[in-house]
């Protein structure tokens, strides 16, 4: 039987200085000078985990490797995770890859609701997520932010102006919209269909189901439009979402490692960034994300080569499983609101309208300029779990960027901050929570 430990106990264990406990687990970021250098660590992780049947989530980027525990077969942290964290750190040191514990964080979404039973099925359908043991909606591929539902004690209308954009392959968009409506949602805007359809849950929270269908404009050379990319030969496994993505099914962690290692080498040879998300059941690959720019012939060639390599390994693609999720914030003063969110999430800015995770792990944010003030329209807010030794620094930076604290009664567990237009973020810490809860319970029963 597993020996369960708290986030604080994990972090105070010897030999895990590279790691930080966040919500539900622990994470480490190992910087790497290339895809291939990071892929060598992925290979070492594969050998370590196959020997013990413990498989963490691993995200390979051109600048490093993101590793998340606990392993897939355990719901919480244990002594086994401490041992695995130590082994992964040792492998990284042998490869000369340095950890940056301050870089890790988890971003999730919360929806305040009066009737969670009515709201949850809509979001489960539109995101194609599943419900976990805690009642949250989670991505079955463990790539996108979970959503949890916070029960309201009284109606609180007009909270903020955040909604989600869910990019899906064009061939499943109509089916997804129909499933969402069947789950209790309603279409609130479809004049731009099939480019996007806006759906709302029973309490007014919105999501845009977006595709590139109907986008026929040619882009300046050498950029490729979504239509030009998808009509090219040799990319049947790929779909244009935010950039282009594919998902390959695997029957073992080792199969996924093999694909990631080959794809990393191809990306370095091409001189193009590639995102590889390795899970036990499959690998999701992305090229040409908005953070990097539009698709071009170099990305097209890389996608072709990866497809050839995956098929050579005997892997089958399920491109309809690919999803890209983006936060959208409507703003009257985009510059001020964007500065707040850049500080709160530690994100970088692109072209005066987007923010993105520099590690290319968390969801991007797009700021939509409003022409006139209008009623705030939903109750979605963002939770960002940060290392406990980074929380005060993050809060200070967010206040300096124009934010204000609107709730701190639960500190040091979390602080709620609002941007200049009222949209909220909880800056949260996992370390010490279980101990605080246990002490409160003891006082309540003592």
Buried (B, 14 or more C-beta within 10 A) or exposed (E): EBEBBBBBBBBEBEEBBBBBBBBBBBBBBBBBEBBBBBBBBBBBBBEBBBEEEBBBBBBBBBBBBBBBBBBBEBBBBBBBBBBBBBBBBBBBEEBEBEBEBBBBBBBBBBBBBBBBEBBBBBBBBBBBBEEEEEEBBBBEBBBBBBBBBEEBEEEEEEBBBBBBBBBBBBEBBBEBBEBBBEBBBEBEEBEEBBBBBBBBBBBBBBBBBBBBBEEEEEBEEEBBBBBBBBEBEEBEBBBBBBBBBBBBBBEEBBBBBBBBBBBBBBBBEBEBBBBBBBBBBBBBBBBBBBBBBBBBBBBBBBBBBBBBBBBEBEBEBEBBBBBBBBBBBBBBBBEBBBBBBBBBBBBEBBEEEBBBBEBBBBBBBBBEEBEEEEEBBBBBBBBBBBBBEBBBEBBEBBBEBBBEBEEEEEBBBBBBBBBBBBBBBBBBBBBBBBEEEEEEEEEEEE
